[in-house]
Amino acid sequence: MTIEAILIMGISVGAVVSLVSFCLYRVLTLPPVEEETLKGPLEIDTRDTQDAD
C-alpha cells in the first residue's frame, strides 16, 4: 500500500470511530425517563374484546 492509501484509510476509520463514539456518548448520557410518562401496551384499548364471540 502506498502512503496515500494508508493516510486515507486512517482518516476514514478515524472519522467513523469518532462518529460512533460521539453517538454512543450522547445516547448513554441521556437523562433518565420517568416511568409515569411511559405507556405500556396494556394501556392501549384495541376494543377487540368487547364483542368477543
MODELLER restraints for C-alpha pairs under 7 A, 6 or more apart:
rsr = mdl.restraints
at = mdl.atoms
